[in-house]
Amino acid sequence: MTEHTVRIGGRHVAVHECGAPDGDPLIHFHGTPGSRLEMAFGAAVAERAGVRVIGFDRPGYGRSDAGPISLAGVARDVETIADHLGIDRFMVSGWSGGGAFALATAAALPRRVVRVGVSGGLAPFDRMPGARDALTPNDLEALTHLPGDPERAAQVFLSGNSATLDAMVSVCDDESAPWVDWMFAGSDATVIADRDARRALFVNFNEALRQGAHAIARDNVAFVGPWGFRVEDIAAPVLLWYGDGDEMAPPSHGRWLAAHLAVAHLTIYEGEGHLLPLVHWDRMLEELTAHA
């Protein structure tokens, strides 16, 4: 495993690599919250698959400097990270809140992104029928500040969800705290009963929230607001993985994406939830590299 710091403008971005150093490069977009360490649990799996997994902290997560978050801005960061590492063409993957960023990068860098994987990602809320019905009044108020003032939108989201976010941050340093159960007992009870899976979640969230919860608000504003591109224009093939019991990203989002992407393959796992990569990372890498 290797750690880097990449300077982008006046910011420092923390990067983590694992898997096969000379393998097929895969840049991974962590969830919300999440960190560059999200896929570190699968380092041995990636090494066996011949994949070089590159994770990075979005602004304000982990050890990356805080700053604005947008789909286009993160795509530009990835372009700089790839250049820094000497990588021309690469695959991308996104889990949960990272899905929109992975798709945005594929749209922004069509010559460089060869294949996309999205697990439990959301569809555009302004395009998918019924998606906005899942938003709270506070979320809808935050969206009224877009696209002109994303920072104000993030502040509204942060204040409206302060109790939940404060609780998450307050227990993220305690591996024995029940925060994993709060989030996933309903959809992923079997997964979180596994000690290694719980440890992987703790490592990821503990690192993600070292600077607090502001990045969560900026993330949500970025992917719940207008995306700024059409998924129909993504040229790279996209693999979509959803659990039929996912309470955070219902498979209806995957069905919408599959119907609108130019080239897509949708897999829905029966009886499973949001934590699919913790169970199926080997299969996901196999599918991603099959035609990369």
TIKOLBA-172674 format. One record per residue: x, y, z of N, C-alpha, C in turn. Coordinates in steps of 0.1 Angstrom, whole numbers, plus 5000, padded with zeros to 4 digits. Layout:
BEGIN
XYZXYZXYZ ...
***
This chain:
BEGIN
500849885000500050005000500950125000 500550234993501350354991500450474993 501050575000500350705002501050814995 500250894988500751014981500051144986 500651254984500051384985500251454972 499151484965499151554952498751704955 499551794950499151934951498351974939 497152034941496352074931495952224933 496552314926496352454929496952484942 496152534951496752564965496352454975 495752344970495252244979496152114979 496052044990496751914990495651804990 495851704982494851594980495551464984 494951394994495551264999495151154990 496151064986495850954977496450824983 495750724981496150584986496050484975 497050404974497150294964497250164971 496550064965496749924970496449834958 496649704960496549604949497849584942 497749564929498949524921499549654916 500749684920501349814916501449834901 501649724893501749734879500449684872 499349684879498149624874497349734866 496149694861495249784854494749894864 494950014861494650124871493150144872 492650154884491250184887491250294898 490650404894490550524904489150514910 489150504923487850484931487450604938 486050624937485450744943484650694956 485050734967484450684980483050744982 482350684991481050724994480950845002 479750875008479450995015478850955029 479650955040481050995040481950875035 483250905033484150805029485550865028 486450775025487850825025488650745014 489850785012490750715003491050575007 490750535020490950405025489750315023 488750355016487550275015487750135010 488550125000488749984994490049914999 490649975009491849905014491549765019 490349745024490049605029490249505018 490049545005490149454994491449454987 492549494994493849504987494349374982 494149264989494649134985493749084973 492549114973491649084962492049154949 492349284951492849364939494149304934 495049274943496349224938496149094930 495349004935495048874928494448904914 493649004914492949044901493749124892 494949164896495849244888495349384886 494849444896494249574896494949664906 495349784901495949894909494849984913 494449974926493350064931493850194937 493350304931493850434936492650504942 492650534955491650604962492150744966 491250834967491650974971490551034980 490951124989489951194997489451314989 488151324988487651454982487851564992 487751694988488051804997487351795010 488051805021487451805035487351675041 487551565033487551435039488951385042 489151305052490451245055491451345057 492551335048493651425049493751525038 492751535030492651635019492251775025 492851875020492452015024490952035021 490252105029488852145027488752235016 487652235009487352324998486052294992 485552364982484352334975484352194969 483152134967483052004961482052024950 482451984938481451974926481851854918 480851814910481151694901482251734891 482151844885483151884875484551914882 484551974894485751994901486451874905 485751774910486351644913486951574901 486251584890486751524878488051584873 488151714875489451784872490551734882 490151714894491151664904491651534899 490751444895491151314890492151324878 491851414869492751424858494151464863 494251554872495551594878496251474885 495451404893496051284900496551184890 495751154880496251054870497551104863 497551234859498751284853499951274863 499751304875500751294886501351154887 500451054886500850914887501350854874 501250934863501750884850500750784844 499450804846498450714841497650784830 497550714819496850774807495350734808 495150604805493750544805493550464817 492350474823492050404835490550374836 490250284845488850254849488550344861 487250364864486750434876485650354882 485550364895484450304903484050394913 482750394917482150474927481150394935 481250414948480350354957479450454964 478150434963477150524970477350664965 477650754974477750894969478850924960 479750824958480850834949480450804934 479250744933478850704919478650824910 478050934914477851054905479251114901 480251104910481551164907482251074897 482050944898482650844888482050874874 480750884874480050914861480451044855 480651154864481051284859482451274853 483251194859484651184854484651114841 483851014839483750944826483251044815 482251134819481751224810482751334806 483551374816484551484814485851434807 486151304808487451254803487151124794 486451144783486051034775487150954769 488251024766489450954760490150874770 490050904783490850844793490150734802 488850754804488050654812487550544803 488050424805487650314796486550224801 486250234814485150154820484750214833 483450194837482950254849482150144857 482350154870481550064879480950154890 479650134892478850204902478150114911 478350114924477650034933476750124942 475450104941474550174950474650324948 474750374935474850514932473450574929 473350704931472050774928472050824914 470850834909470550894896470351044898 470351124887470151264889468751294894 468751374905467451394912466551494904 467151574895466351664887465851594874 466151474872465751404860464951274862 465251204873464551084876463251104882 462151064876460851084882460751024896 460151104905459951064919461151074928 462351104922463551104931463451214942 462951334938462851444947461851414959 460951314957460051274968460751224980 461951174978462751124990463451224998 463451354993464151464999463251525010 463951575021463251635032463051785028 462151855036461951995033463252075034 464152035043465452105045466252085032 466251955027467051935015466552015003 465152025002464652104991464952254993 464952305005465352445008466852465003 467652365006469052375002469152384987 468352314980468452314966468052444959 467252524967466852654961468052744959 469152714965470352804964471252764952 470852664945471652614934471052664921 471852684911473352654911474152774916 473552884919474253004922475153004934 474652944945475452954958475552814964 476352724959476452594965476952594979 477752694983478252694997477052725007 476152815003474952845011474152715011 473952655000473152525000473752425010 475052415010475752315019475452355034 475552485037475252535050473852505055 472852515046471452485049471352335052 471952255043471952105045472552075058 473752135061474452095073473652135086 473052255086472252295098471052205099 470352175088469152095089469351945093 470551895091470851765095471951755106 472051855114473151865124473051755134 471851725139471851625149472351485145 471951445133472451315127473951325125 474351435118475851445115476651455128 476251525138476951535150477051405157 476051325157476051195163477051105155 477051115142477951025134479351065138 479751195138481051235141481451195155 480551205164480851185179481251035181 480750945173481050805176482050735166 482450815156483350755146484650705151 485050755163486350715168486250595177 485050545179484750435188484250315180 485150215178484750105170483650025176 483450025189482449955195481050025195 481050145191479750225191478850165181 477550185183476550115174476250195161 477150285157476850365145476650285133 477450165131477250085120475850025119 475349985131473949935132472950045128 473150165133472250275130472050285115 473150275108473150295093472750175085 473150055089473049945080472249825085 471749825098471149705103469849665095 469149765090467949735082468249675069 469249715062469549665048470649565047 471549565057472749475055473149405068 472149355075472349285088473449175087 473349095076474248985075475749035073 475849135065477249195063477849245075 477149335083477649395094477849305106 477349175105477549075115479049025114 479649045103480948995100482049095106 482949045114483849125121484749205111 485249135101486149205091485349315084 484149295081483349395074483149525083 482849495096482649605105483949685107 485049615107486349675108486649765096 486349715084486549795072485749925072 484549915077483650035078484250135088 484650075099485250165109486450245104 487350165098488650235092488250345083 487250315074486950415064486250535070 485250515079484550635084485450705094 486250635102487050705111488050805104 488550755093489450845085488650955078 487450925073486651015065486351135074 485951125086485351225094486351295104 487651285101488651345110488551495110 487951555099487751705098486351745101 485551655105484151685108483251655096 482051715096480951665087480751765076 481451875074481151975064481251915050 482151825048482351765034481051685031 480451625040479151545037478151645031 478051755037477051855032477451895018 478651925015479151965002478951854992 479151734996478951614987477451604983 476651614993475151604990474651714981 475151834983474751944974475251914959 476451854958477051824945476151724937 475751614944475151504936473551514937 473051584946471551604946471151724937 472051814936471751934927472051894912 471851984903472051954889473451904886 473551804878474851734875475751814865 475151884856475951964846476351884834 475951764833476151674821475051574819 474951524807473951414804474651284805 474051194813474551054814474550984800 473551034792473450974778474750994770 475551094774476751124766477951054771 477850964781479050894786479350784776 480550774771480850674761481350544766 481950544778482450424784481350334789 481550204788480550104793480450124808 479250114814479050134828478450004834 479049954844478549844852477849894864 476549854867475749904878475449784887 475649804900475349694910474549754921 473349684923472449734934471949614941 471549634954470849534962469449574962 468549474961467149494961466549544974 467349534985467049584998467749705002 468349774993469149894996468150004999 468350065011467450175016468050305013 469350315010469950445007469950474992 470150374984470050394969469250284963 467950294963467050184958467450154944 467150024940467549984926466850064915 465750134919465150224909466050324903 467050364911468050454906468950384895 469250264898470050184888469350154876 468050134877467250104865467150234856 467050344863466950474855468250494848 469350474855470650494848470850394837 470550274839470650174829469850204816 468750264818467850304807468350424799 469250504805469650624799471150634795 471950544801473350534796473450464783 474450504775474650454762474950304762 475850264771476250124773476250094788 475350004792475249974806474849834809 475249774820474849644824474449654839 473249624842472649634856472549494862 473149484874473049364882472349404895 471249334899470549354911470649224919 471249244931471449124940470249114949 469548994948468448974957468848944971 468049004980468248984994469449065000 470049154992471149224997470849374997 471849455003471549595005472549684999 473149775007473949885003475449855003 475849745010477249725013477849615003 477349614991477749514981479249494979 480049604978481449584976482149504987 481649504999482249435010482149285008 481149245000480849104997481349064983 481249154973481349114959482549184952 483449234960484549314953485349234943 485549104946486249014937485449004923 484148984924483348974912483349114905 483249224912483149354906484449384898 485649344904486849364897486949274885 486449154886486449064874485649124863 484549174866483649234855484249364850 484849444858485449574853486649544844 487449444847488649414839488349324827 487149274826486849174815487049234801 486749364800486849424787487549564788 488349574798489049704800490249714790 
***
